[in-house]
Amino acid sequence: MSTDSEIIQRSLEQPEAFAEFFDRHARSVNAFATYRVGRAAAEDVLSETFLTAFRRRADFDLAAESGVPWLLGIAARLIRRHRAVEAKHWRSFTASARREELTSSGGVDEALSRVDAEREVASLKTRIAALAPRDRETLLLYAWQGLSYEEVAEALGIPVGTVRSRLNRVRRRLDPDRRIEAFEKKQQKGESVGRV
């Protein structure tokens, strides 16, 4: 099996070889774009990403193990151009979660647990939508695409420390209860507490 670097290198002389690179990574790029801008815009992002990658394939770092961070970096930059579509998608997603009706063939306990779960998901969606775009982008690359801190840094063209800072900030904003629990534990222990 050829590595991404070998495929890219071969495509410089034989452009049709780039199709193997597309086949290998189109699903990942499409999934990332779908999470970020919805299905309709994701198709455009997917096409634009690989068109850009094809045109810039001579710039690919042949020492890189995988082409995924490079592709997702291209996709992330293209997605920034689709901010209006993304915002509309998140608003629509949140509104549809509120309108969903509960359908259950189980008992009352199951119905109540489903209602609680729906509320939690709706709350989480709202909190994710409220994140700063750069924090949301970092979260999605890490949590939904499964990239490492280093790969997220490469995809976004930022230092690894910035990735860590953003993800820490995201954790605090998405799980405020954990912050309150930590504060209360420190108070109980008599430790000094800073700002919460």
N, C-alpha and C positions, 0 to 999 in steps of 0.2 A: 504494500500500500504506500502510495506517495505521500510525503509530508506536504503541508500547505506551502512551505517555502519552495519545494521542488515543483509543485504545480504552477506557482506564480512565475518561477524562473523559466519553466518550459513555455508558459504562455507568452513570454516576451518574443519568442521566435515563432511559436505556433499559437496564435490568438484563440483558436478553438479549444485549446486545452483549459482555458479559463472556465469552461462549462463545468468541469469537475469540481472546481472550487465553489462555484455557485451551488451545485447539487449538494455539496457537503455542508454548506452553511446557510442556505436560504431559509431553512426552517427556524434557526435561531434568530436570525435578523428579523424575520417576519413576526415571530413571537414577541420579541422585544418591541417592535414597532406597534404591534397590536395593543400591547399593554399601555403604551404611551399615547397613541393617537387614535385608536379604534381601527376596526377592520378596513373600512373604506380608505382611509388615509394610509394605512399600513402597506397596502399594495403599492402605492406611489413611493413611499419611503423605501420599500424593498427594491423596487426598480431603480430608483435614483441612487441608492447605496451601491448596488453592484455596477451600475454604469460609472459612477465615480471611481469605485475600486478598480474597474477595468482600465479606465483612463489613467489612473495613478498607480498602476501595478508596479511600475519601475521604481516607485518610492517605497515599496513594501520592504520592511526590515527582514532580510532573509535569515537573520539569526533568531527571529521570533519562533517560538514553538508552535504557536497557533495563530491563525488569521482572525479568530473571533474578536479579540479586543480591538484590532484595527478596524474591522467591519462595523462593530458596534460604536466605535468612536465616530466613524463617518455617519452612521445612522443617527447618532445623538445630535450631531451638528445639523443634520437635515431636519430633524424633528424640531429643533429650535425655531425653524421657519414655519412650523405648523402649530404654533402656540395657540392660536385662536381655535383651531379645530380641537386641540387637546383640551382646552378649558371647556369647550362645549361638550365634549365627550364625558368629562368628569361630572359636570352638572347633570347631564342626562343620566349617567350611571347612578348617581345618588338619588335623583328623583324617581327612577324606576324601582330602586330598592324600597323606597317609601310606599310606592303604590302596589307592590306585590301583595297578593292576598294569600292568606294562610290556607293551605289545603293539606289535610292530614287524615289518614285513615286510622291513626293510632288513638290512644287515650288522651286524657287531659294533660297528664304529665309530659307526654311527648310533644303535644301542641305548645305547652308553655315553654319547654326547652327550645323549641324551634323559634318561637317568638323572641326569646332572649338572644338566641344566636343571630337572628335577623337584625335585631337592634344593634348587637355588637358589630356585625359586619357593616351595617349602615354607618355606624359611628366611626369605624376604622376608615371606611371609604372617604368620609367627610374629612377626617384628620389628614389622610394622605393627600387629598385634593387641596387642602389648605397649606401644605408644605411649600416652601420656596421651590421654584422649578428645578434649581440645581440640586437641592436636597432630595427631591422626589426622583430625579433622574439617577442619582447615586444609589438610592434605595432600590430602585427597580433593577438596575444593573447587578447589584449585589444579591438581593433576595430573590428576584424572579428569574434572572438569567443565570444565577449561580456563579458569577465571576468572583475571583479572589480580590482582596484589596488592591493587590498589585495590578491585576487585569483591569479593574475599574479605573485605577489611576491612569493606566495606559490608554484606555478607551476615551477618557475625558481630557487627557493631556494635563493632568494635575498631579501634584506630589501625593504619595501614599498617606502622609500625615493629614492632608486635607480630606482624603477619603475617610480616614478614621474620625476626624472631627465632625464631618457631616453626618456620618452614621451614628455617632454618639448623640448629636443634636436631634436626629430623627428619633432615636430610641426614647429620649426624654419627652419629646412632643407626642409620640404615639402611645406612650404608656405612662401618663402622669401619675397613676396610682402607685406605680413602683417607686417613683420619686417621693411621694408622700409617705409611703411605708418606710423608706430609708431614712427620711427626716424624723419620723416618729420613733424609729428604733434608736437613732442617735440621741434623741431627747431622753428616752427612757434610760439609756446608758449614762446620761449626764455628759455626753461629749459635746464639744462646741459645735454649733451648727452655723453654717454660712447661709448664703442666700439659697432659696429653694427655687 
